[in-house]
Amino acid sequence: MRQARFSIGQCIHHRLFDYRGVIVDVDAVFQGTDAWYEQVARTRPPKNEPWYRVLVHDASHETYVAERNLEPAPDTAPVSNPALAELFTGYRDGVYQHQTH
């Protein structure tokens, strides 16, 4: 198991599907079901590396993505997703500020 490259609040770009988003959760290893992996993770990314929940830009959904399919977003413009306000308190220097409880 290795250290995650991305952190909560960071804007990313999906290499294969060409969308931007923001990281909302990090799993050290794959936490989904085998059925989901077989059906959705068609490129069979490694399960023993970090996976991320990502709010998708200009959409109202989130995705679950293997680290190898992500890279830092080429631009740091804010992401548009209705769930952002529930999870973050603000946006500064290209990073969303995580709510503290």
DSSP file (Angstrom, degrees, kcal/mol; ACC not computed):
  #  RESIDUE AA STRUCTURE BP1 BP2  ACC     N-H-->O    O-->H-N    N-H-->O    O-->H-N    TCO  KAPPA ALPHA  PHI   PSI    X-CA   Y-CA   Z-CA
    1    1 A M              0   0    0      0, 0.0     2,-0.3     0, 0.0    48,-0.1   0.000 360.0 360.0 360.0 136.5    0.0    0.0    0.0
    2    2 A R        -     0   0    0     46,-0.3     2,-0.1    26,-0.3     3,-0.1  -0.801 360.0 -82.3-123.5 166.6    1.4    3.4   -0.9
    3    3 A Q        -     0   0    0     -2,-0.3     2,-0.1     1,-0.1    -1,-0.1  -0.351  49.9-108.3 -64.8 138.5    0.7    7.0    0.0
    4    4 A A        -     0   0    0      1,-0.1    -1,-0.1    -2,-0.1    24,-0.1  -0.458  17.9-150.4 -67.9 138.4   -2.2    8.7   -1.9
    5    5 A R  S    S+     0   0    0     -2,-0.1     2,-0.3    -3,-0.1    -1,-0.1   0.746  78.4  50.5 -79.5 -25.8   -1.0   11.4   -4.4
    6    6 A F        -     0   0    0      4,-0.0     2,-0.3    66,-0.0    -2,-0.1  -0.776  69.7-154.1-117.4 157.8   -4.1   13.5   -4.1
    7    7 A S    >   -     0   0    0     -2,-0.3     3,-2.1     1,-0.0    16,-0.3  -0.857  36.2 -74.6-130.1 164.4   -6.0   14.9   -1.1
    8    8 A I  T 3  S+     0   0    0     -2,-0.3    16,-0.2     1,-0.3    90,-0.2  -0.321 118.2  24.1 -58.4 132.2   -9.5   16.0   -0.2
    9    9 A G  T 3  S+     0   0    0     14,-2.9    87,-2.8     1,-0.3     2,-0.3   0.249  90.6 128.7  95.4 -11.2  -10.4   19.3   -1.8
   10   10 A Q  B <   -A   95   0A   0     -3,-2.1    13,-2.5    85,-0.2     2,-0.4  -0.577  58.2-126.8 -81.1 138.8   -7.8   19.0   -4.6
   11   11 A C  E     -C   22   0B   0     83,-0.7    62,-1.7    -2,-0.3     2,-0.3  -0.685  34.9-178.7 -84.1 136.3   -9.0   19.5   -8.2
   12   12 A I  E     -CD  21  72B   0      9,-2.6     9,-1.8    -2,-0.4     2,-0.4  -0.797  23.9-136.9-129.9 170.1   -8.2   16.7  -10.6
   13   13 A H  E     -CD  20  71B   0     58,-2.7    58,-1.8    -2,-0.3     2,-0.6  -0.997  21.6-129.7-127.8 134.1   -8.5   15.7  -14.2
   14   14 A H  E  >  - D   0  70B   0      5,-2.9     4,-1.3    -2,-0.4     5,-0.4  -0.765  14.4-153.3 -86.0 119.9   -9.5   12.2  -15.3
   15   15 A R  T  4 S+     0   0    0     54,-3.0    -1,-0.2    -2,-0.6    55,-0.1   0.855  88.7  35.6 -62.3 -39.1   -7.0   11.0  -17.9
   16   16 A L  T  4 S+     0   0    0     53,-0.4    -1,-0.2     1,-0.1    54,-0.1   0.888 126.3  33.2 -86.0 -41.3   -9.3    8.6  -19.8
   17   17 A F  T  4 S-     0   0    0     52,-0.2    -2,-0.2     2,-0.1    -1,-0.1   0.373  96.4-132.2-103.8   4.1  -12.7   10.3  -19.6
   18   18 A D     <  +     0   0    0     -4,-1.3     2,-0.3     1,-0.2    -3,-0.1   0.869  56.3 131.3  51.0  53.1  -11.4   13.9  -19.8
   19   19 A Y        -     0   0    0     -5,-0.4    -5,-2.9    37,-0.0     2,-0.2  -0.951  48.3-133.5-129.3 156.7  -13.4   15.5  -17.0
   20   20 A R  E     +C   13   0B   0     -2,-0.3    37,-2.7    -7,-0.2     2,-0.3  -0.668  34.7 148.5 -98.9 159.7  -12.4   17.7  -14.1
   21   21 A G  E     -CE  12  56B   0     -9,-1.8    -9,-2.6    -2,-0.2     2,-0.4  -0.963  39.8-103.8-169.5-175.7  -13.5   17.2  -10.5
   22   22 A V  E     -CE  11  55B   0     33,-1.7    33,-2.5    -2,-0.3     2,-0.3  -0.992  32.7-116.1-129.7 136.5  -12.7   17.6   -6.9
   23   23 A I  E     + E   0  54B   0    -13,-2.5   -14,-2.9    -2,-0.4    31,-0.2  -0.521  34.3 169.2 -70.3 128.8  -11.6   14.9   -4.4
   24   24 A V  E     +     0   0B   0     29,-2.9     2,-0.3     1,-0.4    30,-0.2   0.533  65.9  12.3-116.5 -13.3  -14.1   14.3   -1.6
   25   25 A D  E     - E   0  53B   0     28,-1.1    28,-2.0   -18,-0.1     2,-0.4  -0.972  60.4-149.7-161.0 150.7  -12.8   11.1   -0.1
   26   26 A V  E     - E   0  52B   0     -2,-0.3     2,-0.4    26,-0.2    26,-0.2  -0.989   5.7-166.9-127.4 129.5   -9.6    8.9   -0.3
   27   27 A D  E     - E   0  51B   0     24,-3.0    24,-2.3    -2,-0.4     4,-0.1  -0.962  20.1-143.0-112.1 133.1   -9.5    5.2    0.2
   28   28 A A  S    S+     0   0    0     -2,-0.4   -26,-0.3    22,-0.2     2,-0.3   0.830  89.2   7.8 -63.1 -31.7   -6.0    3.6    0.7
   29   29 A V  S    S-     0   0    0     21,-0.1    22,-0.2   -28,-0.1    19,-0.2  -0.921 107.2 -64.4-141.4 166.2   -7.2    0.6   -1.3
   30   30 A F        +     0   0    0     17,-2.9    17,-0.1    -2,-0.3    -2,-0.1  -0.275  43.7 180.0 -54.8 130.5  -10.3   -0.2   -3.4
   31   31 A Q        +     0   0    0      2,-0.1    -1,-0.1    -4,-0.1    16,-0.0   0.298  45.9 100.2-117.6   6.2  -13.4   -0.3   -1.1
   32   32 A G  S    S-     0   0    0      1,-0.1     2,-0.2     2,-0.0     3,-0.0  -0.141  78.8 -85.0 -83.2-176.2  -16.1   -1.2   -3.7
   33   33 A T     >  -     0   0    0      1,-0.1     4,-2.3    -2,-0.0     5,-0.2  -0.510  28.8-119.5 -87.6 158.5  -17.7   -4.5   -4.4
   34   34 A D  H  > S+     0   0    0      1,-0.2     4,-2.6     2,-0.2     5,-0.2   0.875 115.8  55.5 -62.4 -36.9  -16.3   -7.1   -6.8
   35   35 A A  H  > S+     0   0    0      2,-0.2     4,-2.1     1,-0.2     5,-0.2   0.924 108.3  47.0 -63.2 -44.3  -19.5   -6.8   -8.9
   36   36 A W  H  >>S+     0   0    0      2,-0.2     4,-3.3     1,-0.2     5,-0.7   0.936 112.5  50.3 -61.7 -46.0  -19.0   -3.0   -9.2
   37   37 A Y  H  X5S+     0   0    0     -4,-2.3     4,-1.1     1,-0.2     7,-0.2   0.923 111.6  47.4 -58.8 -46.7  -15.3   -3.5  -10.1
   38   38 A E  H  <5S+     0   0    0     -4,-2.6    -1,-0.2     1,-0.2    -2,-0.2   0.871 120.6  37.8 -63.5 -37.3  -16.2   -6.1  -12.8
   39   39 A Q  H  <5S+     0   0    0     -4,-2.1    -2,-0.2    -5,-0.2    -1,-0.2   0.882 131.0  21.9 -82.8 -40.1  -18.9   -4.0  -14.3
   40   40 A V  H  <5S+     0   0    0     -4,-3.3     2,-2.1    -5,-0.2     3,-0.2   0.842 106.7  68.7-102.8 -39.8  -17.5   -0.5  -14.1
   41   41 A A    ><< +     0   0    0     -4,-1.1     3,-1.9    -5,-0.7    -1,-0.2  -0.455  57.5 163.7 -86.1  69.5  -13.7   -0.6  -13.8
   42   42 A R  T 3   +     0   0    0     -2,-2.1    -1,-0.2     1,-0.3    -2,-0.0   0.751  69.6  55.3 -64.2 -27.4  -13.2   -1.9  -17.3
   43   43 A T  T 3  S-     0   0    0     -3,-0.2    -1,-0.3     0, 0.0    -2,-0.1   0.483 104.7-130.9 -84.6  -0.8   -9.4   -1.1  -17.5
   44   44 A R    <   -     0   0    0     -3,-1.9    -2,-0.1    -7,-0.2     3,-0.1   0.922  29.2-165.4  53.4  55.4   -8.9   -3.2  -14.3
   45   45 A P        -     0   0    0      0, 0.0    -1,-0.1     0, 0.0    -4,-0.0  -0.324  36.4 -79.3 -65.5 155.3   -6.9   -0.6  -12.3
   46   46 A P    >   -     0   0    0      0, 0.0     3,-0.6     0, 0.0    21,-0.2  -0.272  31.0-155.2 -60.5 136.6   -5.1   -2.1   -9.3
   47   47 A K  T 3  S+     0   0    0      1,-0.2   -17,-2.9    -3,-0.1     4,-0.1   0.686  89.3  65.1 -81.5 -19.5   -7.3   -2.6   -6.2
   48   48 A N  T 3  S+     0   0    0    -19,-0.2   -46,-0.3     2,-0.1    -1,-0.2   0.197  92.5  73.2 -93.8  17.0   -4.3   -2.3   -3.8
   49   49 A E  S <  S-     0   0    0     -3,-0.6   -19,-0.3   -48,-0.1   -45,-0.1  -0.792  99.0 -66.9-120.3 167.5   -3.5    1.4   -4.7
   50   50 A P        -     0   0    0      0, 0.0    17,-2.4     0, 0.0     2,-0.3  -0.172  45.2-166.4 -59.9 146.0   -5.5    4.5   -3.6
   51   51 A W  E     -EF  27  66B   0    -24,-2.3   -24,-3.0    15,-0.2     2,-0.4  -0.926   7.3-151.8-127.5 154.0   -9.0    5.1   -4.9
   52   52 A Y  E     -EF  26  65B   0     13,-2.7    13,-2.9    -2,-0.3     2,-0.5  -0.969  17.3-135.7-134.5 141.3  -11.0    8.4   -4.8
   53   53 A R  E     -EF  25  64B   0    -28,-2.0   -29,-2.9    -2,-0.4   -28,-1.1  -0.854  35.9-169.0 -87.3 129.9  -14.5    9.7   -4.6
   54   54 A V  E     -EF  23  63B   0      9,-2.6     9,-2.5    -2,-0.5     2,-0.5  -0.983  23.1-140.0-129.3 127.0  -14.7   12.6   -7.0
   55   55 A L  E     -EF  22  62B   0    -33,-2.5   -33,-1.7    -2,-0.4     2,-0.3  -0.767  33.4-129.1 -80.1 126.7  -17.4   15.2   -7.5
   56   56 A V  E >   -E   21   0B   0      5,-2.1     3,-1.0    -2,-0.5   -35,-0.2  -0.605  18.4-113.5 -84.7 135.1  -17.7   15.7  -11.3
   57   57 A H  T 3  S+     0   0    0    -37,-2.7    24,-0.2    -2,-0.3     3,-0.1  -0.380  97.3   9.2 -66.2 140.7  -17.5   19.3  -12.7
   58   58 A D  T 3  S+     0   0    0     22,-1.8     2,-0.3     1,-0.2    -1,-0.2   0.833 117.4  88.1  56.7  36.5  -20.7   20.5  -14.4
   59   59 A A  S <  S-     0   0    0     21,-1.1    -1,-0.2    -3,-1.0    -4,-0.0  -0.893  75.2-131.3-148.1 175.6  -22.6   17.5  -13.2
   60   60 A S  S    S+     0   0    0     -2,-0.3     2,-0.2    21,-0.2    21,-0.1   0.190  79.5  75.9-118.7  15.5  -24.6   16.4  -10.1
   61   61 A H        -     0   0    0     -5,-0.2    -5,-2.1    -4,-0.1     2,-0.3  -0.694  64.3-136.2-120.7 173.5  -22.9   13.1   -9.5
   62   62 A E  E     -F   55   0B   0     -7,-0.2     2,-0.3    -2,-0.2    -7,-0.2  -0.867  13.9-151.2-123.8 162.3  -19.7   11.7   -8.1
   63   63 A T  E     -F   54   0B   0     -9,-2.5    -9,-2.6    -2,-0.3     2,-0.5  -0.813  14.7-129.6-126.1 168.7  -17.5    8.9   -9.4
   64   64 A Y  E     -F   53   0B   0     -2,-0.3     2,-0.4   -11,-0.2   -11,-0.2  -0.987  37.0-177.7-121.4 118.4  -15.1    6.4   -7.8
   65   65 A V  E     -F   52   0B   0    -13,-2.9   -13,-2.7    -2,-0.5     2,-0.2  -0.939  27.6-123.7-131.4 137.9  -11.7    6.5   -9.5
   66   66 A A  E >   -F   51   0B   0     -2,-0.4     3,-1.7   -15,-0.2   -15,-0.2  -0.499  30.9-119.9 -72.9 145.5   -8.4    4.7   -9.3
   67   67 A E  G >  S+     0   0    0    -17,-2.4     3,-2.2     1,-0.3    -1,-0.1   0.848 108.7  65.6 -56.1 -37.3   -5.4    6.9   -8.7
   68   68 A R  G 3  S+     0   0    0      1,-0.3    -1,-0.3   -18,-0.2   -17,-0.1   0.708  98.6  55.0 -64.1 -16.5   -3.7    5.8  -11.9
   69   69 A N  G <  S+     0   0    0     -3,-1.7   -54,-3.0   -54,-0.1   -53,-0.4   0.409  99.4  79.2 -93.4   2.7   -6.5    7.4  -13.9
   70   70 A L  E <   +D   14   0B   0     -3,-2.2   -56,-0.2   -56,-0.2   -58,-0.0  -0.794  47.5 171.9-114.3 153.7   -6.1   10.8  -12.3
   71   71 A E  E     -D   13   0B   0    -58,-1.8   -58,-2.7    -2,-0.3    -2,-0.0  -0.959  48.8 -77.4-145.8 160.0   -3.7   13.8  -12.7
   72   72 A P  E     -D   12   0B   0      0, 0.0   -60,-0.3     0, 0.0   -66,-0.0  -0.317  61.1 -97.3 -57.2 142.7   -3.7   17.3  -11.2
   73   73 A A        -     0   0    0    -62,-1.7   -62,-0.1     1,-0.1   -60,-0.1  -0.389  24.4-136.2 -62.3 136.4   -6.2   19.5  -13.0
   74   74 A P  S    S+     0   0    0      0, 0.0     2,-0.3     0, 0.0    -1,-0.1   0.771  91.3  33.9 -67.5 -24.9   -4.5   21.6  -15.7
   75   75 A D  S    S-     0   0    0      2,-0.1    -2,-0.0    19,-0.0     0, 0.0  -0.930  71.4-144.2-127.0 157.1   -6.4   24.6  -14.5
   76   76 A T        +     0   0    0     -2,-0.3    18,-0.2    19,-0.0     3,-0.1   0.016  47.5 140.1-111.1  27.6   -7.6   25.6  -11.1
   77   77 A A        -     0   0    0      1,-0.1    -2,-0.1    17,-0.0     0, 0.0  -0.399  64.9 -88.5 -64.5 148.2  -10.9   27.1  -11.9
   78   78 A P        -     0   0    0      0, 0.0     2,-0.3     0, 0.0    -1,-0.1  -0.201  40.9-119.7 -58.5 150.8  -13.6   26.2   -9.4
   79   79 A V        -     0   0    0     -3,-0.1     2,-0.6   -22,-0.1   -22,-0.1  -0.679  17.0-137.6 -90.2 145.2  -15.6   23.0  -10.0
   80   80 A S        +     0   0    0     -2,-0.3   -22,-1.8     4,-0.0   -21,-1.1  -0.922  46.5 131.0-109.1 111.9  -19.4   23.3  -10.4
   81   81 A N    >   -     0   0    0     -2,-0.6     3,-1.9   -23,-0.2     4,-0.3  -0.919  56.0-130.3-157.9 131.6  -21.3   20.5   -8.6
   82   82 A P  T 3  S+     0   0    0      0, 0.0     3,-0.5     0, 0.0     4,-0.3   0.729 104.4  61.5 -60.6 -22.4  -24.4   21.0   -6.3
   83   83 A A  T >> S+     0   0    0      1,-0.2     4,-1.0     2,-0.1     3,-0.8   0.609  79.9  87.1 -80.0 -10.6  -22.8   18.8   -3.5
   84   84 A L  H X> S+     0   0    0     -3,-1.9     4,-2.6     1,-0.2     3,-0.9   0.902  83.4  54.9 -55.4 -44.8  -19.8   21.2   -3.0
   85   85 A A  H 34 S+     0   0    0     -3,-0.5    -1,-0.2    -4,-0.3    -2,-0.1   0.780 105.9  53.3 -63.5 -26.9  -21.6   23.4   -0.5
   86   86 A E  H <4 S+     0   0    0     -3,-0.8    -1,-0.3    -4,-0.3    -2,-0.2   0.752 119.8  31.7 -76.4 -24.4  -22.4   20.4    1.7
   87   87 A L  H << S+     0   0    0     -4,-1.0    12,-1.7    -3,-0.9     2,-0.3   0.706 116.6  45.0-108.7 -25.2  -18.8   19.3    1.9
   88   88 A F  E  <  -B   98   0A   0     -4,-2.6    10,-0.2    10,-0.2    -1,-0.1  -0.911  52.1-155.5-129.0 151.3  -16.6   22.4    1.7
   89   89 A T  E    S-     0   0A   0      8,-2.5     2,-0.3    -2,-0.3     9,-0.1   0.641  73.8 -25.7 -97.1 -18.0  -16.6   25.8    3.3
   90   90 A G  E     -B   97   0A   0      7,-0.8     7,-2.8     2,-0.0     2,-0.4  -0.975  54.8-108.5-175.4-175.6  -14.7   27.7    0.6
   91   91 A Y  E     +B   96   0A   0     -2,-0.3     2,-0.4     5,-0.3     5,-0.2  -0.984  34.3 166.2-140.1 121.3  -12.1   27.7   -2.2
   92   92 A R  E >   -B   95   0A   0      3,-2.8     3,-1.5    -2,-0.4    -2,-0.0  -0.989  64.0  -9.5-144.1 131.3   -8.7   29.1   -1.9
   93   93 A D  T 3  S-     0   0    0     -2,-0.4    -1,-0.1     1,-0.3     3,-0.1   0.847 128.0 -51.3  54.1  39.1   -5.5   28.9   -4.1
   94   94 A G  T 3  S+     0   0    0    -18,-0.2   -83,-0.7     1,-0.2     2,-0.4   0.573 119.7 100.4  80.2   9.4   -7.0   26.1   -6.2
   95   95 A V  E <   -AB  10  92A   0     -3,-1.5    -3,-2.8   -85,-0.1     2,-0.3  -0.990  69.3-127.3-131.7 135.6   -8.1   23.9   -3.3
   96   96 A Y  E     - B   0  91A   0    -87,-2.8     2,-0.6    -2,-0.4    -5,-0.3  -0.611  27.6-124.1 -78.0 139.0  -11.5   23.4   -1.6
   97   97 A Q  E     - B   0  90A   0     -7,-2.8    -8,-2.5    -2,-0.3    -7,-0.8  -0.758  25.1-130.9 -88.4 121.8  -11.5   24.0    2.1
   98   98 A H  E     - B   0  88A   0     -2,-0.6   -10,-0.2   -10,-0.2     2,-0.1  -0.471  21.5-113.0 -75.2 137.8  -12.8   20.9    4.0
   99   99 A Q        -     0   0    0    -12,-1.7     2,-0.4    -2,-0.2    -1,-0.1  -0.450  27.1-144.0 -67.4 140.5  -15.5   21.5    6.6
  100  100 A T              0   0    0     -2,-0.1    -1,-0.0     1,-0.1   -12,-0.0  -0.882 360.0 360.0-106.8 143.5  -14.4   20.7   10.1
  101  101 A H              0   0    0     -2,-0.4    -1,-0.1     0, 0.0    -2,-0.0   0.411 360.0 360.0 -99.3 360.0  -16.9   19.1   12.6
